[in-house]
């Protein structure tokens, strides 16, 4: 099987940890990033995994792969998100062009948690065997309670193929997220599963389904060049639609199967879900109980007179929410977006292709950062129109290029970057290079940059 990981998301449901430029699949919530855990599972399926993700997540994706030595993973970068149907169509076209039309592919979300990996891999193997007979197979989650936050898959009562404790059933219908009464009815009937967004299919068969049910989309995607150079042109024209709407809901029971299963699945869709899976930070509770804290392991937390509260603490935001109400985090995000607050998009830290920076202080008079440059990496050769900079090297060594002059630097070196001067710093060693930057001027935005040379082709 060829495992395909779809990596997108707006980063809102687990705010303030997850944000637009740091969506939850890259957040270290369970010891490792969810995308790392997903790729580790996928690496056990026989073929090297693929990722389909947005160009805006390229830096985080490549950093995640590099940190985990996942050099065999191949990535397709979408110019912008257009939902899951175009993503799967493009992946099918790429595999078709590589002569892999007869292979089985499995599509998996990047941001779900699975705690029973052995069961999961066995179910996926069974699904691939069913899919080999030109059926699309979806994995359903056996519901344990009437959840209103998930879509449901309704299957026929009688299955058509069994293996071990699992059985494949023809699908009758996909149902949108129900209200409480409907959800209770689904559970009572018994032949309903939660929709986990996991699909398994033969590549050539899925291509045929796109040709039949989405001819306009496939007409565009089929013109994709091998080097993907016209992908942006295609995406500008292709419809924004999910694979459920585009294909799955149009298939009959003889074309689409569901395997209801249990493998410790969670879509980690809220802080309530996280609190049910994690212990959280240690907190001193005084006349308090049932509280969950997610924050800084080196920080002391105390809760007095409060019960069943979720506390989420980051460097620039603190959120308290009553357990059972964390779905309403979206209203906080909506309010911040109306204020055009950067808190929904960025943390005080940011990963770049060459390294990392963290904002220490941001005032009207100055802005300071700590900056790390990876071994054998360099920032772009650039200048600023509205600020000068002072760099003090705190760790490692390298060289600064200042108006074409090369200046060796090491811990303790101070460099002054005058207003408008061309400059870059280069780490030409095998160890990280760190320095503190202090900006002085009239504007400290990240967009006050003119780039003359850049290893990463940024504008």
N, C-alpha and C positions, 0 to 999 in steps of 0.2 A: 504494500500500500504506500501511496505517496501522501504524506500528511501535509495539510495546508493550514496555516494559522492566519486567521483574519485579525488584524490588529488596528483598531480605530478607537472611537469613543471621544466624548466631549469632556470627560473628567469632572462631572458634576455630582454624581450620587455619593461619592466618598470625599466631598469637599470637607475641610480645607486641605487634606493630604493630597487628594487627587485634583488636578487642575487641567485646564485645556492643553497646556504645553507639557504636562506631566500626568497623563491619564493613568488610571489605576493599575493597568497591566505592568507599569514600570515602577510602581510604588512598593517599597519593601514593607509589606504588612504581615507576611507570614514567614519571615526569616529569609525568604528569597522573593524576587519579583514574580508576580503571577505569570508573566510571559516566559520567564526562565523555567518555571515549573511546567508550563505547557510544552515548551520545546523539549525539555528533558523526557517527558512522556512520549512525545512524538518520535524522538530518536530511537525508541524501542519498537517502532512499527515496521522496520525493515528498510526503508528508504530515507534519504536525507530530507529533512523538512523544508518546506517553502514558507515564506511569509509574504502576505499581501498587505501593504500598509500605506499610509499617506507620506508624501514627500516631507511634510512638516515634522514627521516623527523619525526622519532618517538618522539624525544625530543620536537620539536615544536608542534606536534599534541597533545601530552599529556598535555603540558603546556596550549595550547588553550582550551582543554576540561576542565582542572582543573580550569582555570580562569573564565570560564563561567558556572561552576557547571553542566556540561553535562555528568553526571555519567552513563546515560543509553546508550550512544553511544558505539557501538562495532566496533573494528578496526581489519582489516587484514593488516599485514605488509608484503609487498613484499620484498624479499631479494635484488632485484634490479628491475628497471623499464623494462618492456617488452611491453609497449604500452597498449591500452585499451582492446583489445580482450582477452588476458590472464587474465587481472584483472577481467573482467566480468565473464569469464569462472570459475575462482576460486571462486568468490562470489556465482555463481549459484551452484557449487558443495557443498559449505559450507551450503547454505540454503537447498539444497536437503537432505543433511545428517541430517538436523534438522527437516525433515518432512514438509518443507515449499514449496514443489514443486508446489502446486496449488495456491500459493499466487502471487500477482502482485508486481513486483519490478520496481522502477523508478531509472534511472541512471542520475546523475546530476554532471556537472563540479563544482569544489570547488571554482573557481576563477571568476565567472560571477556575474554581478550586475543586480538585478531585482528591479525596483522601484514601480511596480504595483503588489504588492504581492497578493491582493485579486483576481485579474484576473488570475494570474499565478496559484494559487491553484485550481481555478475552471477549468481551462484548463487541469491541471494534473488529476483532478478527472474524467473529460470526457475521457481523454486518457486511464485511467485505465479501464473504462467501455468498451471501444473499444478493448483494449488488452485482456480482459477476453474471447473474442471469438477467441483466438489463432491468433491474429495479433500482429506484432511488430509495435509500434506507435512511431513516432518521432515528436517532436514539432518544427515547422518551424517558423522563424521570418519573418513577412511581411516586405519586403525591402522598405526602404524609399528613397533610392538612389542607383545608380549602384556601389556598393562596390566591389573592386577587391581583398580585403583581406579575404573574406569568401568563403567557399564552398556553393553551391546552391543545393536545392532539387527541382526537376521538378515533378509536379503532373499532373494527368489527369484533364481535365477541369471540369468533373462532380464528385461531392462528393457522398458518399454512406450513410452518417449519419450526422445529425445535432443536435446541442444542443445549445440553446441560440444563441449567435452570431457566434458560431464556427462550423466548418464543417470538417469532416475527408475525405481526398482524397486518392485514390490509388497513390502510388509513381511510376513514370516512370523510373527515373534515378537520381543518385547522380552526380553532376558536380564539378570538382576541381575548385580552385580559378581561375576565368576568367581574361582575359585582359579587358581593358576598353570597347572596342567595343562589346565583348561578354556580358559583364555585362549590358550594355545598352540594348542589344537585349533581355536579360532575363527579364529586367524590363518591356520592351514594350510588351512582350508576356503575362505577368500577372500571369502565373501559376508556378512561381518560388519563393522559400523561401530561406532565409539564413539558413544554417545548424548550429544549436546551440549545437549540440552534446548531446542532451537530448533524452533518449530512455525509453519507458515503455513497459513491456512485462510480460507474465506469466512465472515463473521460469522454469517450466517443458517444456514449449514450446521452450524457448531459449536453453535449454539443447538439445532438439531434433534438433534444427538448427545447433548447434555445432557438433552433431553427424553426421549430413548430410553433412555440408559444410566444417567442420574442424575436420575430424575424427582423424587425428594424434594428434592434440592439445587436443581434448577431451579424447583420449586414455590415455594421460599423466595426465591430470587434474583429471580424474575420479579415479586415484589411490591415490589422496590426503587423508592423514590420518586425523582423526577428530581433533587431536592436532596440525595439520599443520607442524609436525616435518620433513616431507619430501618435504616441499614446495621449498626449495632452490634446491634440486635435480631436481624437476620438472621444475623450472624456468631455470635451466642451459640448458635444452633440448628444451623448448617450443619456438615457433617462435615469433619474435618481429613483431607484426602487429596490426593495428587499427581495431576496431570493424566494421568500415565502409567497409574496404577492405575484412575483414575476413567473414563477414556475410551480412551486409546490402545491399551491391551492388550485391549480388547474389539472392536477393529476388524479386519476382514478385509483381505486384500491388495488387494481392489478399492476399499477405502475409505481405506487408509493407504499412502502412498508414502514412500520414503526416497531422497534424492539424496546419495550418498557424494561427498565433495569434500575438497579441500585448500585452506585459506586461512590457514595460519599460526595455527591455533587452539590456545589453551591455557586450561584452566579455572583456572589459577593456584591449584591446590589444595594446594600445599605449598611450603615453602621450597626444596626441591629444584627445583621448577618455576621459582621465581623465579631461583635460581642459574643455571639453564640458559639464562635469557633476559637476565639483566643482568650487567654487569661487577662491580658492587658497589663499595664504597669502596676506595681505595688502601691497601694494608697493606704494612708491611715484613715480609718473610718471611725467617727465619733457619733453615736446615735444615728448611724447610717448603715445601709446595707444594699447589696445588689447593684453597686455602681461599677462602671467599666471606664478605665482611663487608657487612652492611647496618646502617648506623648514621648517626652525625652527620658530615657532610662536613667540619666544622671540627675534628674530633677525630683524634688520631693513633692508629692501630691497628698493633700488632706481633704477629706470630705466630711462636713459636719451637718447633721440634721437633714440629709437628703437621701432618698432611696431611689433605686432604679434609674439612675442618670448616667448618660454616656458623655464623657468628657474627651474632647479631641483637641490637642494642643500642638500648634506648630510655631515657628519663630515669629510669624506675623499675624496669626489668627488663633482665636480660642472659641470653641463652640461647645455649648452644653445643650443636650437634648434629652427629653424624657424617653426612656425605652418604649418602643412601640410607635414612635413618631418620627423616626429618622428618615422616612421617605419625604418628609417635609423640608429636608435640607434644600431641595430644589427651589423653594421659595426664597431662601437666603441668597442663593446664587442669582436668582432672577432680580432681587432687589439690588445686589451689588452690580449686576450688569446694567441696570437702569442708571446707576450712579457712575457708570463707566470706570469702575474700580479695577485696578490690575490684579486684585486678589483672586479673581476667578481664572486668570490666565497663567500667572507666573508665581513662583516662589521667590524668596530672596536669593536663591541660588539658581544657577543655570548651567547646563552642560553645553559645551561647544565641541566641534569636531577635534579641536586641538587640546581641549582640557576642560576647565571648570572655573567658575567664579562664584563668590558669595558676597553679597552686599553687607558691609559692616555698619555703615552709617550713611544716611541720605538726607541732607539738609539743604537749605537755600544757599548756603555759603560753600559747602563742599560735599563730596561724595567719596566714600572709601570702600575698597574691596580687598579681599584676599583672592589671589588668582593662582591657579595651578596649571602648568603646561606639561603635557605628557612627554615622556622621553622621545626624542627625535621628532618633535612637533614644533610648529611655530605659528604665531598669530599672523594675520594678514599684515602686509605693509600698508600703513594707513596714516591718516591725519585727521585732526578735529578742528572745526571752525570756531567752536564756542568754549573750549576748555583747554587748559594746560594740565599736565600730569606729573606726579612725582612717584617714582618707583623705588622701593627699598627691597632688595633681595633678602629673603629670610631663610631659604633652603635651596640647596643645589647650586648649579652653575650653568652658564650658557653664554650667550652673547646678544647684545642689543644692536640693532641697526638704526642709527639716528642720522637722517638726511644723508644716507649712503655711507656713513662712517661706521665701521664695525668696532664695538666696544665690548671687551670681555667683562663678564660680571660673575660675582659669587656672593655668598651670604655676607651681608653687611654693605654691599655696594649700593650707592644711591645714584639714580639717573633722573635728570630733569628733562621732561619733554615739553618744549615751548609750544605755545599756541601755533597751530598750522604746520608744525614740523612733521615730516614723514618719519615713521618709526615702526619697529616690530621687535619682538623678543623671540629668541630661538633657543630651544633646549637641544643641544647636540650631544647629550649624554644619555646613559642608560637609567638614570634616576630622575624622579620628578623634580621640577623646578617651581618654586613658590616665591611670590613676592606680594607686598602690600602696595596697592595703588591709591593715591589720594588725588582727586580731581578738583581743580579750582577753576571757576569761570562763571558763565551766566546760564548754562544749560548742560545737564548731565545725562540726557537721554541716550539710549543705545543707538539711536538712529543718526547721531552726529558723528558719522564715520564716512570718510572717502577712502575707498580701497584702490590701491594701485596694483598690488599683486596678492593673490590668494590661492593657497593650495586646494581650496575646496570650492572654487568657482562661485563664491558668493558675490552678490552685487553690492 
